[in-house]
Amino acid sequence: MEGLQVMAQEQKTLLAATDKLKEYKIKNTPQRQVILSYLMTSHDHPSIEMIFNYVRGNGFSVSLATVYNTLQLLIDNNLIIEIAADSGGHMRYDYFETPHYHVICVNCNKIVDVYNDKYKKNEEDAQLETGFQVFNSQYEVYGLCPECQKKLADNKSY
């Protein structure tokens, strides 16, 4: 029964991705559906390589260039955002329907979503102070995650 629930949820997410593509007037292809649905449900903030492996692992024939072009299309239409590159230089991607910001570990590259939109007040302040018409902003906080703090503390105890 659990397998059926997972399949139903995946189907529901694919349909939601299809609706989003339609809403944004983006040509609907199976590759775009699966890439967007993966980003809609992933909390890993995947890199292009992770997305490529996920799509290929789900039976879709796709090139890295197609994944890159699809990601760029989704970014250009404000469906997803790029998060700053991790320490390996890999850009990470995130579906951004609900306003949130990211806390990023500078050691292990873990990215955690913080669902608090108070940072959006900075957009209003920037618009008032500069006269710019503000479209969007991203806020990222860098630090050391609890796991890396523990590892560091354990290594210093010797």
N, CA, C and O atoms as a GROMACS GRO file, in nm:
protein
  632
    1MET      N    1   0.082  -0.120   0.000
    1MET     CA    2   0.000   0.000   0.000
    1MET      C    3   0.086   0.126   0.000
    1MET      O    4   0.051   0.226  -0.063
    2GLU      N    5   0.200   0.123   0.071
    2GLU     CA    6   0.288   0.240   0.080
    2GLU      C    7   0.342   0.277  -0.058
    2GLU      O    8   0.353   0.395  -0.090
    3GLY      N    9   0.376   0.177  -0.139
    3GLY     CA   10   0.427   0.202  -0.274
    3GLY      C   11   0.325   0.275  -0.360
    3GLY      O   12   0.361   0.362  -0.440
    4LEU      N   13   0.198   0.239  -0.344
    4LEU     CA   14   0.091   0.306  -0.420
    4LEU      C   15   0.078   0.452  -0.378
    4LEU      O   16   0.053   0.539  -0.461
    5GLN      N   17   0.096   0.478  -0.250
    5GLN     CA   18   0.087   0.616  -0.201
    5GLN      C   19   0.201   0.700  -0.258
    5GLN      O   20   0.180   0.816  -0.295
    6VAL      N   21   0.320   0.643  -0.264
    6VAL     CA   22   0.435   0.714  -0.321
    6VAL      C   23   0.410   0.744  -0.468
    6VAL      O   24   0.433   0.856  -0.514
    7MET      N   25   0.361   0.643  -0.542
    7MET     CA   26   0.332   0.662  -0.684
    7MET      C   27   0.225   0.769  -0.703
    7MET      O   28   0.236   0.852  -0.794
    8ALA      N   29   0.122   0.768  -0.620
    8ALA     CA   30   0.015   0.868  -0.630
    8ALA      C   31   0.069   1.008  -0.602
    8ALA      O   32   0.030   1.103  -0.669
    9GLN      N   33   0.157   1.020  -0.505
    9GLN     CA   34   0.216   1.150  -0.472
    9GLN      C   35   0.305   1.199  -0.587
    9GLN      O   36   0.303   1.317  -0.621
   10GLU      N   37   0.383   1.108  -0.646
   10GLU     CA   38   0.468   1.146  -0.759
   10GLU      C   39   0.382   1.192  -0.877
   10GLU      O   40   0.416   1.289  -0.945
   11GLN      N   41   0.272   1.122  -0.901
   11GLN     CA   42   0.180   1.159  -1.010
   11GLN      C   43   0.118   1.296  -0.982
   11GLN      O   44   0.105   1.378  -1.073
   12LYS      N   45   0.081   1.320  -0.858
   12LYS     CA   46   0.023   1.449  -0.819
   12LYS      C   47   0.124   1.562  -0.842
   12LYS      O   48   0.087   1.669  -0.890
   13THR      N   49   0.249   1.538  -0.807
   13THR     CA   50   0.354   1.638  -0.826
   13THR      C   51   0.380   1.663  -0.973
   13THR      O   52   0.400   1.777  -1.014
   14LEU      N   53   0.381   1.557  -1.054
   14LEU     CA   54   0.398   1.574  -1.199
   14LEU      C   55   0.285   1.658  -1.257
   14LEU      O   56   0.308   1.743  -1.344
   15LEU      N   57   0.164   1.635  -1.211
   15LEU     CA   58   0.050   1.714  -1.258
   15LEU      C   59   0.062   1.860  -1.214
   15LEU      O   60   0.028   1.952  -1.290
   16ALA      N   61   0.110   1.882  -1.092
   16ALA     CA   62   0.132   2.019  -1.044
   16ALA      C   63   0.239   2.088  -1.129
   16ALA      O   64   0.227   2.207  -1.161
   17ALA      N   65   0.344   2.015  -1.164
   17ALA     CA   66   0.449   2.071  -1.249
   17ALA      C   67   0.393   2.106  -1.387
   17ALA      O   68   0.424   2.210  -1.444
   18THR      N   69   0.310   2.017  -1.441
   18THR     CA   70   0.245   2.042  -1.570
   18THR      C   71   0.162   2.169  -1.564
   18THR      O   72   0.166   2.251  -1.656
   19ASP      N   73   0.085   2.184  -1.457
   19ASP     CA   74   0.002   2.304  -1.440
   19ASP      C   75   0.087   2.431  -1.432
   19ASP      O   76   0.051   2.534  -1.489
   20LYS      N   77   0.201   2.423  -1.360
   20LYS     CA   78   0.291   2.539  -1.349
   20LYS      C   79   0.348   2.577  -1.486
   20LYS      O   80   0.352   2.694  -1.522
   21LEU      N   81   0.391   2.476  -1.561
   21LEU     CA   82   0.445   2.504  -1.694
   21LEU      C   83   0.339   2.570  -1.782
   21LEU      O   84   0.368   2.665  -1.855
   22LYS      N   85   0.216   2.520  -1.774
   22LYS     CA   86   0.106   2.578  -1.850
   22LYS      C   87   0.078   2.722  -1.806
   22LYS      O   88   0.062   2.811  -1.889
   23GLU      N   89   0.074   2.742  -1.674
   23GLU     CA   90   0.047   2.875  -1.617
   23GLU      C   91   0.150   2.978  -1.664
   23GLU      O   92   0.115   3.094  -1.688
   24TYR      N   93   0.275   2.935  -1.677
   24TYR     CA   94   0.383   3.026  -1.718
   24TYR      C   95   0.406   3.023  -1.869
   24TYR      O   96   0.501   3.082  -1.919
   25LYS      N   97   0.316   2.953  -1.940
   25LYS     CA   98   0.322   2.945  -2.087
   25LYS      C   99   0.457   2.890  -2.137
   25LYS      O  100   0.513   2.939  -2.234
   26ILE      N  101   0.504   2.789  -2.067
   26ILE     CA  102   0.627   2.720  -2.105
   26ILE      C  103   0.588   2.589  -2.173
   26ILE      O  104   0.507   2.514  -2.120
   27LYS      N  105   0.646   2.563  -2.290
   27LYS     CA  106   0.616   2.439  -2.361
   27LYS      C  107   0.639   2.320  -2.268
   27LYS      O  108   0.743   2.308  -2.205
   28ASN      N  109   0.540   2.234  -2.263
   28ASN     CA  110   0.543   2.119  -2.173
   28ASN      C  111   0.611   2.000  -2.241
   28ASN      O  112   0.566   1.952  -2.345
   29THR      N  113   0.721   1.954  -2.182
   29THR     CA  114   0.788   1.832  -2.228
   29THR      C  115   0.804   1.739  -2.108
   29THR      O  116   0.803   1.786  -1.994
   30PRO      N  117   0.817   1.610  -2.132
   30PRO     CA  118   0.837   1.518  -2.018
   30PRO      C  119   0.959   1.554  -1.934
   30PRO      O  120   0.956   1.544  -1.812
   31GLN      N  121   1.068   1.597  -2.000
   31GLN     CA  122   1.189   1.634  -1.927
   31GLN      C  123   1.164   1.755  -1.837
   31GLN      O  124   1.207   1.756  -1.722
   32ARG      N  125   1.095   1.856  -1.889
   32ARG     CA  126   1.066   1.975  -1.809
   32ARG      C  127   0.975   1.940  -1.692
   32ARG      O  128   0.993   1.990  -1.581
   33GLN      N  129   0.878   1.854  -1.718
   33GLN     CA  130   0.788   1.809  -1.610
   33GLN      C  131   0.865   1.744  -1.497
   33GLN      O  132   0.848   1.780  -1.380
   34VAL      N  133   0.951   1.649  -1.531
   34VAL     CA  134   1.021   1.573  -1.427
   34VAL      C  135   1.123   1.660  -1.355
   34VAL      O  136   1.142   1.645  -1.234
   35ILE      N  137   1.190   1.751  -1.427
   35ILE     CA  138   1.286   1.840  -1.362
   35ILE      C  139   1.215   1.933  -1.266
   35ILE      O  140   1.257   1.948  -1.151
   36LEU      N  141   1.106   1.996  -1.310
   36LEU     CA  142   1.033   2.087  -1.222
   36LEU      C  143   0.970   2.014  -1.104
   36LEU      O  144   0.974   2.063  -0.992
   37SER      N  145   0.912   1.896  -1.129
   37SER     CA  146   0.850   1.823  -1.017
   37SER      C  147   0.955   1.781  -0.915
   37SER      O  148   0.928   1.781  -0.794
   38TYR      N  149   1.075   1.745  -0.961
   38TYR     CA  150   1.184   1.709  -0.869
   38TYR      C  151   1.220   1.830  -0.783
   38TYR      O  152   1.236   1.818  -0.662
   39LEU      N  153   1.234   1.946  -0.845
   39LEU     CA  154   1.268   2.066  -0.769
   39LEU      C  155   1.155   2.108  -0.674
   39LEU      O  156   1.181   2.165  -0.568
   40MET      N  157   1.031   2.081  -0.712
   40MET     CA  158   0.917   2.116  -0.627
   40MET      C  159   0.915   2.034  -0.498
   40MET      O  160   0.863   2.079  -0.396
   41THR      N  161   0.972   1.914  -0.504
   41THR     CA  162   0.965   1.824  -0.388
   41THR      C  163   1.098   1.805  -0.316
   41THR      O  164   1.101   1.757  -0.203
   42SER      N  165   1.207   1.842  -0.380
   42SER     CA  166   1.340   1.818  -0.321
   42SER      C  167   1.373   1.924  -0.217
   42SER      O  168   1.351   2.043  -0.238
   43HIS      N  169   1.427   1.878  -0.106
   43HIS     CA  170   1.476   1.971  -0.003
   43HIS      C  171   1.628   1.970   0.000
   43HIS      O  172   1.690   2.024   0.091
   44ASP      N  173   1.689   1.905  -0.102
   44ASP     CA  174   1.834   1.892  -0.109
   44ASP      C  175   1.901   2.008  -0.180
   44ASP      O  176   2.023   2.020  -0.178
   45HIS      N  177   1.821   2.096  -0.244
   45HIS     CA  178   1.878   2.205  -0.322
   45HIS      C  179   1.982   2.147  -0.418
   45HIS      O  180   2.101   2.176  -0.407
   46PRO      N  181   1.935   2.065  -0.513
   46PRO     CA  182   2.028   1.986  -0.594
   46PRO      C  183   2.111   2.070  -0.692
   46PRO      O  184   2.073   2.179  -0.733
   47SER      N  185   2.226   2.014  -0.727
   47SER     CA  186   2.312   2.070  -0.831
   47SER      C  187   2.261   2.018  -0.965
   47SER      O  188   2.175   1.930  -0.970
   48ILE      N  189   2.315   2.072  -1.073
   48ILE     CA  190   2.275   2.026  -1.207
   48ILE      C  191   2.306   1.877  -1.224
   48ILE      O  192   2.230   1.804  -1.287
   49GLU      N  193   2.418   1.832  -1.166
   49GLU     CA  194   2.455   1.691  -1.177
   49GLU      C  195   2.355   1.602  -1.102
   49GLU      O  196   2.320   1.495  -1.151
   50MET      N  197   2.311   1.647  -0.986
   50MET     CA  198   2.212   1.570  -0.909
   50MET      C  199   2.080   1.562  -0.986
   50MET      O  200   2.017   1.456  -0.990
   51ILE      N  201   2.040   1.672  -1.048
   51ILE     CA  202   1.915   1.675  -1.125
   51ILE      C  203   1.929   1.583  -1.247
   51ILE      O  204   1.839   1.504  -1.276
   52PHE      N  205   2.041   1.592  -1.316
   52PHE     CA  206   2.068   1.508  -1.432
   52PHE      C  207   2.060   1.360  -1.394
   52PHE      O  208   1.995   1.281  -1.463
   53ASN      N  209   2.125   1.322  -1.284
   53ASN     CA  210   2.123   1.182  -1.240
   53ASN      C  211   1.982   1.138  -1.200
   53ASN      O  212   1.944   1.024  -1.226
   54TYR      N  213   1.905   1.226  -1.137
   54TYR     CA  214   1.767   1.193  -1.099
   54TYR      C  215   1.683   1.167  -1.224
   54TYR      O  216   1.611   1.067  -1.231
   55VAL      N  217   1.692   1.256  -1.321
   55VAL     CA  218   1.612   1.243  -1.443
   55VAL      C  219   1.650   1.116  -1.518
   55VAL      O  220   1.563   1.040  -1.561
   56ARG      N  221   1.779   1.092  -1.534
   56ARG     CA  222   1.826   0.970  -1.602
   56ARG      C  223   1.785   0.845  -1.524
   56ARG      O  224   1.746   0.744  -1.582
   57GLY      N  225   1.794   0.854  -1.391
   57GLY     CA  226   1.757   0.741  -1.306
   57GLY      C  227   1.610   0.708  -1.311
   57GLY      O  228   1.569   0.599  -1.271
   58ASN      N  229   1.529   0.802  -1.359
   58ASN     CA  230   1.386   0.779  -1.373
   58ASN      C  231   1.347   0.743  -1.516
   58ASN      O  232   1.230   0.754  -1.555
   59GLY      N  233   1.446   0.701  -1.595
   59GLY     CA  234   1.419   0.646  -1.727
   59GLY      C  235   1.407   0.746  -1.840
   59GLY      O  236   1.363   0.710  -1.949
   60PHE      N  237   1.446   0.870  -1.818
   60PHE     CA  238   1.436   0.970  -1.924
   60PHE      C  239   1.572   0.984  -1.993
   60PHE      O  240   1.675   0.994  -1.927
   61SER      N  241   1.569   0.985  -2.124
   61SER     CA  242   1.689   1.009  -2.202
   61SER      C  243   1.705   1.160  -2.212
   61SER      O  244   1.625   1.229  -2.276
   62VAL      N  245   1.810   1.212  -2.149
   62VAL     CA  246   1.829   1.356  -2.145
   62VAL      C  247   1.978   1.387  -2.140
   62VAL      O  248   2.056   1.312  -2.081
   63SER      N  249   2.017   1.496  -2.203
   63SER     CA  250   2.157   1.538  -2.198
   63SER      C  251   2.176   1.640  -2.086
   63SER      O  252   2.079   1.700  -2.039
   64LEU      N  253   2.298   1.658  -2.046
   64LEU     CA  254   2.331   1.760  -1.946
   64LEU      C  255   2.293   1.898  -1.999
   64LEU      O  256   2.248   1.984  -1.923
   65ALA      N  257   2.311   1.920  -2.130
   65ALA     CA  258   2.275   2.049  -2.191
   65ALA      C  259   2.124   2.074  -2.180
   65ALA      O  260   2.083   2.188  -2.156
   66THR      N  261   2.042   1.970  -2.198
   66THR     CA  262   1.898   1.986  -2.184
   66THR      C  263   1.861   2.023  -2.042
   66THR      O  264   1.776   2.109  -2.020
   67VAL      N  265   1.924   1.959  -1.944
   67VAL     CA  266   1.897   1.992  -1.804
   67VAL      C  267   1.937   2.138  -1.778
   67VAL      O  268   1.862   2.213  -1.717
   68TYR      N  269   2.056   2.177  -1.824
   68TYR     CA  270   2.102   2.314  -1.805
   68TYR      C  271   2.005   2.413  -1.869
   68TYR      O  272   1.965   2.511  -1.805
   69ASN      N  273   1.967   2.388  -1.994
   69ASN     CA  274   1.875   2.479  -2.065
   69ASN      C  275   1.739   2.486  -1.998
   69ASN      O  276   1.677   2.593  -1.993
   70THR      N  277   1.692   2.373  -1.947
   70THR     CA  278   1.563   2.372  -1.876
   70THR      C  279   1.572   2.453  -1.748
   70THR      O  280   1.482   2.530  -1.716
   71LEU      N  281   1.681   2.436  -1.675
   71LEU     CA  282   1.700   2.513  -1.551
   71LEU      C  283   1.704   2.663  -1.582
   71LEU      O  284   1.644   2.743  -1.510
   72GLN      N  285   1.774   2.700  -1.688
   72GLN     CA  286   1.782   2.842  -1.725
   72GLN      C  287   1.645   2.896  -1.763
   72GLN      O  288   1.611   3.009  -1.728
   73LEU      N  289   1.566   2.817  -1.834
   73LEU     CA  290   1.429   2.856  -1.871
   73LEU      C  291   1.343   2.877  -1.747
   73LEU      O  292   1.267   2.973  -1.739
   74LEU      N  293   1.355   2.786  -1.651
   74LEU     CA  294   1.277   2.796  -1.527
   74LEU      C  295   1.322   2.917  -1.443
   74LEU      O  296   1.240   2.981  -1.378
   75ILE      N  297   1.451   2.946  -1.445
   75ILE     CA  298   1.503   3.065  -1.376
   75ILE      C  299   1.450   3.191  -1.443
   75ILE      O  300   1.403   3.283  -1.376
   76ASP      N  301   1.459   3.195  -1.576
   76ASP     CA  302   1.414   3.313  -1.651
   76ASP      C  303   1.266   3.342  -1.628
   76ASP      O  304   1.223   3.457  -1.639
   77ASN      N  305   1.189   3.239  -1.596
   77ASN     CA  306   1.045   3.255  -1.572
   77ASN      C  307   1.012   3.264  -1.423
   77ASN      O  308   0.895   3.257  -1.384
   78ASN      N  309   1.115   3.278  -1.340
   78ASN     CA  310   1.099   3.294  -1.195
   78ASN      C  311   1.026   3.178  -1.126
   78ASN      O  312   0.957   3.198  -1.027
   79LEU      N  313   1.043   3.059  -1.180
   79LEU     CA  314   0.988   2.940  -1.115
   79LEU      C  315   1.086   2.879  -1.015
   79LEU      O  316   1.047   2.821  -0.915
   80ILE      N  317   1.215   2.894  -1.045
   80ILE     CA  318   1.319   2.844  -0.956
   80ILE      C  319   1.426   2.952  -0.941
   80ILE      O  320   1.429   3.050  -1.015
   81ILE      N  321   1.513   2.932  -0.843
   81ILE     CA  322   1.625   3.024  -0.824
   81ILE      C  323   1.755   2.945  -0.818
   81ILE      O  324   1.756   2.826  -0.785
   82GLU      N  325   1.864   3.014  -0.849
   82GLU     CA  326   1.997   2.959  -0.827
   82GLU      C  327   2.040   3.004  -0.689
   82GLU      O  328   2.019   3.120  -0.651
   83ILE      N  329   2.099   2.913  -0.617
   83ILE     CA  330   2.156   2.946  -0.487
   83ILE      C  331   2.307   2.954  -0.508
   83ILE      O  332   2.360   2.886  -0.596
   84ALA      N  333   2.373   3.034  -0.432
   84ALA     CA  334   2.518   3.050  -0.447
   84ALA      C  335   2.587   2.915  -0.458
   84ALA      O  336   2.543   2.816  -0.399
   85ALA      N  337   2.694   2.914  -0.534
   85ALA     CA  338   2.770   2.790  -0.556
   85ALA      C  339   2.823   2.734  -0.424
   85ALA      O  340   2.861   2.809  -0.334
   86ASP      N  341   2.825   2.601  -0.415
   86ASP     CA  342   2.881   2.537  -0.296
   86ASP      C  343   3.033   2.541  -0.303
   86ASP      O  344   3.089   2.596  -0.398
   87SER      N  345   3.100   2.486  -0.204
   87SER     CA  346   3.246   2.494  -0.198
   87SER      C  347   3.313   2.421  -0.315
   87SER      O  348   3.431   2.444  -0.343
   88GLY      N  349   3.239   2.333  -0.382
   88GLY     CA  350   3.292   2.264  -0.499
   88GLY      C  351   3.267   2.341  -0.628
   88GLY      O  352   3.304   2.296  -0.736
   89GLY      N  353   3.203   2.458  -0.617
   89GLY     CA  354   3.176   2.540  -0.734
   89GLY      C  355   3.049   2.503  -0.808
   89GLY      O  356   3.025   2.554  -0.917
   90HIS      N  357   2.967   2.414  -0.752
   90HIS     CA  358   2.844   2.370  -0.817
   90HIS      C  359   2.728   2.460  -0.776
   90HIS      O  360   2.702   2.478  -0.657
   91MET      N  361   2.658   2.517  -0.875
   91MET     CA  362   2.538   2.594  -0.845
   91MET      C  363   2.433   2.498  -0.792
   91MET      O  364   2.426   2.382  -0.833
   92ARG      N  365   2.352   2.547  -0.701
   92ARG     CA  366   2.243   2.468  -0.645
   92ARG      C  367   2.113   2.537  -0.683
   92ARG      O  368   2.111   2.658  -0.705
   93TYR      N  369   2.003   2.461  -0.692
   93TYR     CA  370   1.876   2.513  -0.742
   93TYR      C  371   1.765   2.485  -0.642
   93TYR      O  372   1.769   2.388  -0.566
   94ASP      N  373   1.663   2.575  -0.645
   94ASP     CA  374   1.554   2.564  -0.549
   94ASP      C  375   1.425   2.615  -0.612
   94ASP      O  376   1.423   2.718  -0.679
   95TYR      N  377   1.318   2.542  -0.589
   95TYR     CA  378   1.184   2.588  -0.625
   95TYR      C  379   1.145   2.692  -0.522
   95TYR      O  380   1.164   2.670  -0.402
   96PHE      N  381   1.092   2.805  -0.566
   96PHE     CA  382   1.077   2.918  -0.476
   96PHE      C  383   0.934   2.971  -0.474
   96PHE      O  384   0.912   3.091  -0.493
   97GLU      N  385   0.838   2.883  -0.451
   97GLU     CA  386   0.698   2.929  -0.448
   97GLU      C  387   0.666   3.003  -0.319
   97GLU      O  388   0.599   3.106  -0.321
   98THR      N  389   0.714   2.952  -0.207
   98THR     CA  390   0.691   3.014  -0.077
   98THR      C  391   0.816   3.091  -0.037
   98THR      O  392   0.924   3.033  -0.032
   99PRO      N  393   0.803   3.222  -0.007
   99PRO     CA  394   0.923   3.299   0.029
   99PRO      C  395   0.997   3.238   0.149
   99PRO      O  396   0.938   3.204   0.251
  100HIS      N  397   1.128   3.224   0.131
  100HIS     CA  398   1.214   3.172   0.236
  100HIS      C  399   1.357   3.211   0.205
  100HIS      O  400   1.389   3.256   0.094
  101TYR      N  401   1.442   3.195   0.302
  101TYR     CA  402   1.584   3.218   0.278
  101TYR      C  403   1.661   3.094   0.316
  101TYR      O  404   1.606   2.998   0.369
  102HIS      N  405   1.791   3.098   0.288
  102HIS     CA  406   1.874   2.979   0.306
  102HIS      C  407   1.985   3.003   0.407
  102HIS      O  408   2.046   3.109   0.410
  103VAL      N  409   2.009   2.901   0.489
  103VAL     CA  410   2.124   2.899   0.577
  103VAL      C  411   2.216   2.790   0.521
  103VAL      O  412   2.175   2.675   0.506
  104ILE      N  413   2.340   2.828   0.491
  104ILE     CA  414   2.431   2.740   0.418
  104ILE      C  415   2.555   2.712   0.504
  104ILE      O  416   2.620   2.804   0.553
  105CYS      N  417   2.586   2.584   0.521
  105CYS     CA  418   2.707   2.546   0.595
  105CYS      C  419   2.829   2.563   0.504
  105CYS      O  420   2.833   2.510   0.393
  106VAL      N  421   2.927   2.637   0.553
  106VAL     CA  422   3.047   2.663   0.474
  106VAL      C  423   3.142   2.543   0.472
  106VAL      O  424   3.238   2.541   0.396
  107ASN      N  425   3.114   2.443   0.555
  107ASN     CA  426   3.199   2.326   0.560
  107ASN      C  427   3.145   2.211   0.474
  107ASN      O  428   3.216   2.159   0.388
  108CYS      N  429   3.020   2.171   0.496
  108CYS     CA  430   2.965   2.054   0.426
  108CYS      C  431   2.866   2.090   0.315
  108CYS      O  432   2.818   2.001   0.245
  109ASN      N  433   2.837   2.218   0.298
  109ASN     CA  434   2.747   2.268   0.194
  109ASN      C  435   2.599   2.238   0.218
  109ASN      O  436   2.518   2.256   0.128
  110LYS      N  437   2.564   2.192   0.336
  110LYS     CA  438   2.424   2.168   0.370
  110LYS      C  439   2.348   2.300   0.357
  110LYS      O  440   2.396   2.405   0.400
  111ILE      N  441   2.229   2.293   0.298
  111ILE     CA  442   2.145   2.412   0.281
  111ILE      C  443   2.012   2.384   0.349
  111ILE      O  444   1.948   2.283   0.323
  112VAL      N  445   1.971   2.476   0.436
  112VAL     CA  446   1.845   2.461   0.509
  112VAL      C  447   1.755   2.579   0.475
  112VAL      O  448   1.800   2.694   0.475
  113ASP      N  449   1.628   2.550   0.445
  113ASP     CA  450   1.529   2.654   0.419
  113ASP      C  451   1.477   2.710   0.550
  113ASP      O  452   1.450   2.634   0.644
  114VAL      N  453   1.464   2.842   0.558
  114VAL     CA  454   1.402   2.908   0.673
  114VAL      C  455   1.281   2.984   0.619
  114VAL      O  456   1.295   3.082   0.546
  115TYR      N  457   1.163   2.936   0.656
  115TYR     CA  458   1.039   2.996   0.606
  115TYR      C  459   0.998   3.111   0.695
  115TYR      O  460   0.915   3.098   0.785
  116ASN      N  461   1.058   3.225   0.666
  116ASN     CA  462   1.031   3.348   0.738
  116ASN      C  463   1.055   3.458   0.636
  116ASN      O  464   1.167   3.472   0.585
  117ASP      N  465   0.953   3.536   0.604
  117ASP     CA  466   0.968   3.633   0.497
  117ASP      C  467   1.000   3.774   0.546
  117ASP      O  468   0.981   3.871   0.471
  118LYS      N  469   1.046   3.788   0.669
  118LYS     CA  470   1.081   3.921   0.720
  118LYS      C  471   1.191   3.987   0.637
  118LYS      O  472   1.197   4.109   0.629
  119TYR      N  473   1.278   3.906   0.576
  119TYR     CA  474   1.384   3.961   0.493
  119TYR      C  475   1.328   4.040   0.374
  119TYR      O  476   1.398   4.124   0.318
  120LYS      N  477   1.204   4.012   0.335
  120LYS     CA  478   1.142   4.082   0.222
  120LYS      C  479   1.126   4.231   0.249
  120LYS      O  480   1.112   4.311   0.156
  121LYS      N  481   1.127   4.269   0.379
  121LYS     CA  482   1.119   4.411   0.415
  121LYS      C  483   1.237   4.487   0.356
  121LYS      O  484   1.225   4.605   0.325
  122ASN      N  485   1.350   4.420   0.340
  122ASN     CA  486   1.468   4.483   0.278
  122ASN      C  487   1.439   4.528   0.135
  122ASN      O  488   1.494   4.628   0.089
  123GLU      N  489   1.352   4.453   0.064
  123GLU     CA  490   1.315   4.493  -0.072
  123GLU      C  491   1.241   4.626  -0.069
  123GLU      O  492   1.269   4.715  -0.149
  124GLU      N  493   1.147   4.639   0.025
  124GLU     CA  494   1.072   4.764   0.038
  124GLU      C  495   1.166   4.879   0.072
  124GLU      O  496   1.157   4.987   0.013
  125ASP      N  497   1.256   4.856   0.167
  125ASP     CA  498   1.352   4.960   0.206
  125ASP      C  499   1.440   5.001   0.088
  125ASP      O  500   1.465   5.119   0.066
  126ALA      N  501   1.487   4.902   0.013
  126ALA     CA  502   1.574   4.930  -0.102
  126ALA      C  503   1.498   5.013  -0.206
  126ALA      O  504   1.554   5.106  -0.265
  127GLN      N  505   1.373   4.978  -0.228
  127GLN     CA  506   1.293   5.050  -0.326
  127GLN      C  507   1.270   5.194  -0.282
  127GLN      O  508   1.282   5.287  -0.362
  128LEU      N  509   1.238   5.213  -0.154
  128LEU     CA  510   1.216   5.348  -0.102
  128LEU      C  511   1.343   5.433  -0.106
  128LEU      O  512   1.338   5.551  -0.141
  129GLU      N  513   1.455   5.373  -0.071
  129GLU     CA  514   1.580   5.448  -0.063
  129GLU      C  515   1.644   5.478  -0.198
  129GLU      O  516   1.714   5.577  -0.213
  130THR      N  517   1.618   5.390  -0.298
  130THR     CA  518   1.688   5.405  -0.425
  130THR      C  519   1.599   5.446  -0.541
  130THR      O  520   1.647   5.496  -0.642
  131GLY      N  521   1.468   5.425  -0.527
  131GLY     CA  522   1.378   5.450  -0.638
  131GLY      C  523   1.373   5.336  -0.738
  131GLY      O  524   1.301   5.344  -0.837
  132PHE      N  525   1.450   5.229  -0.713
  132PHE     CA  526   1.446   5.112  -0.801
  132PHE      C  527   1.309   5.047  -0.795
  132PHE      O  528   1.242   5.050  -0.692
  133GLN      N  529   1.269   4.988  -0.906
  133GLN     CA  530   1.154   4.899  -0.906
  133GLN      C  531   1.212   4.761  -0.876
  133GLN      O  532   1.281   4.704  -0.961
  134VAL      N  533   1.186   4.708  -0.758
  134VAL     CA  534   1.247   4.583  -0.715
  134VAL      C  535   1.159   4.466  -0.759
  134VAL      O  536   1.038   4.466  -0.737
  135PHE      N  537   1.222   4.367  -0.823
  135PHE     CA  538   1.150   4.249  -0.870
  135PHE      C  539   1.167   4.130  -0.778
  135PHE      O  540   1.076   4.050  -0.761
  136ASN      N  541   1.285   4.120  -0.719
  136ASN     CA  542   1.316   3.999  -0.645
  136ASN      C  543   1.443   4.022  -0.564
  136ASN      O  544   1.519   4.115  -0.590
  137SER      N  545   1.463   3.936  -0.466
  137SER     CA  546   1.589   3.936  -0.391
  137SER      C  547   1.612   3.797  -0.334
  137SER      O  548   1.519   3.717  -0.323
  138GLN      N  549   1.735   3.770  -0.300
  138GLN     CA  550   1.769   3.645  -0.234
  138GLN      C  551   1.849   3.679  -0.110
  138GLN      O  552   1.929   3.773  -0.109
  139TYR      N  553   1.827   3.602  -0.007
  139TYR     CA  554   1.896   3.624   0.119
  139TYR      C  555   1.956   3.491   0.162
  139TYR      O  556   1.885   3.391   0.172
  140GLU      N  557   2.085   3.490   0.186
  140GLU     CA  558   2.154   3.367   0.227
  140GLU      C  559   2.240   3.396   0.350
  140GLU      O  560   2.308   3.499   0.357
  141VAL      N  561   2.236   3.306   0.444
  141VAL     CA  562   2.313   3.317   0.567
  141VAL      C  563   2.415   3.204   0.566
  141VAL      O  564   2.380   3.089   0.541
  142TYR      N  565   2.542   3.237   0.594
  142TYR     CA  566   2.648   3.137   0.592
  142TYR      C  567   2.698   3.112   0.733
  142TYR      O  568   2.711   3.205   0.813
  143GLY      N  569   2.725   2.987   0.764
  143GLY     CA  570   2.775   2.952   0.895
  143GLY      C  571   2.817   2.806   0.899
  143GLY      O  572   2.843   2.745   0.796
  144LEU      N  573   2.823   2.751   1.020
  144LEU     CA  574   2.862   2.613   1.043
  144LEU      C  575   2.743   2.538   1.101
  144LEU      O  576   2.691   2.577   1.206
  145CYS      N  577   2.698   2.432   1.034
  145CYS     CA  578   2.580   2.357   1.080
  145CYS      C  579   2.612   2.285   1.212
  145CYS      O  580   2.729   2.267   1.246
  146PRO      N  581   2.507   2.243   1.284
  146PRO     CA  582   2.530   2.174   1.412
  146PRO      C  583   2.618   2.050   1.400
  146PRO      O  584   2.700   2.024   1.488
  147GLU      N  585   2.601   1.972   1.291
  147GLU     CA  586   2.681   1.852   1.275
  147GLU      C  587   2.830   1.886   1.260
  147GLU      O  588   2.915   1.821   1.321
  148CYS      N  589   2.860   1.989   1.180
  148CYS     CA  590   3.000   2.028   1.161
  148CYS      C  591   3.056   2.093   1.287
  148CYS      O  592   3.175   2.079   1.317
  149GLN      N  593   2.973   2.164   1.361
  149GLN     CA  594   3.017   2.220   1.489
  149GLN      C  595   3.058   2.109   1.584
  149GLN      O  596   3.160   2.118   1.653
  150LYS      N  597   2.976   2.001   1.586
  150LYS     CA  598   3.005   1.888   1.674
  150LYS      C  599   3.135   1.820   1.633
  150LYS      O  600   3.219   1.789   1.717
  151LYS      N  601   3.152   1.797   1.501
  151LYS     CA  602   3.275   1.734   1.453
  151LYS      C  603   3.396   1.818   1.489
  151LYS      O  604   3.499   1.765   1.529
  152LEU      N  605   3.384   1.949   1.475
  152LEU     CA  606   3.494   2.039   1.508
  152LEU      C  607   3.525   2.034   1.657
  152LEU      O  608   3.642   2.030   1.697
  153ALA      N  609   3.419   2.033   1.740
  153ALA     CA  610   3.438   2.025   1.886
  153ALA      C  611   3.502   1.892   1.925
  153ALA      O  612   3.590   1.887   2.011
  154ASP      N  613   3.457   1.783   1.862
  154ASP     CA  614   3.512   1.650   1.891
  154ASP      C  615   3.660   1.642   1.854
  154ASP      O  616   3.738   1.579   1.925
  155ASN      N  617   3.697   1.704   1.743
  155ASN     CA  618   3.838   1.702   1.698
  155ASN      C  619   3.926   1.787   1.788
  155ASN      O  620   4.045   1.758   1.802
  156LYS      N  621   3.872   1.890   1.849
  156LYS     CA  622   3.951   1.978   1.937
  156LYS      C  623   3.966   1.920   2.076
  156LYS      O  624   4.049   1.967   2.154
  157SER      N  625   3.888   1.817   2.107
  157SER     CA  626   3.894   1.761   2.242
  157SER      C  627   4.014   1.670   2.265
  157SER      O  628   4.034   1.621   2.376
  158TYR      N  629   4.094   1.647   2.163
  158TYR     CA  630   4.212   1.562   2.176
  158TYR      C  631   4.331   1.638   2.225
  158TYR      O  632   4.439   1.580   2.242
   0.00000   0.00000   0.00000
